[in-house]
């Protein structure tokens, strides 16, 4: 177990709705990265937050947004949901000053868009 | 363009037999290389990583990987597979200026037969 917790574990939404996914990072970690894993594919980097600021973004539209809070937990928000947003959303925490590049993943939030 | 390729989508191996999973990358700079394993419905667990130094890297669960710069490869091996090794395996690449922003391959599904 990594100490990274995500909620909810499963949820179903309809097209056009909005969703918020939450992540609590491992104790001592100040960096959170979000990934989208569509069925049968590898995870794709969405964005990263470091000390409450966005620190890099992948090829995702602006309707994907995020926040990081002072306790380093994070939220991923997706507006105007589309069918292709159905995926497993993974959160990973790391310590920018710690062991290089090692991410600790949560078990994910599985989003189904109908 | 940067890319990570796992040529084998699916591999079936008998319990006790050896396993090798292929990973090829295309990156401008010297990459950091990772192998992750994902069991059904779970997040990602780090098996091993390569940053520099000895090109043969030992990981958890009896896995090892070899970095071959001339072939742009980072293949994962295990001498004797156990039924519990059935899972999906992902190769991932990062760079020094992209901490936590990994690019993943599409994954290789490993099935272990009795």
Interface residues (C-beta under 8 A of the other chain):
Chain A: X2 X4 X31 X33 X35 X40 X41 X42 X43 X44 X45 X48 X56 X58 X90 X92 X94 X96 X100 X101 X102 X103 X105 X106 X107 X108
Chain B: X4 X32 X34 X36 X41 X42 X43 X44 X45 X46 X49 X51 X90 X92 X94 X98 X99 X100 X101 X102 X103 X104 X105 X106 X107
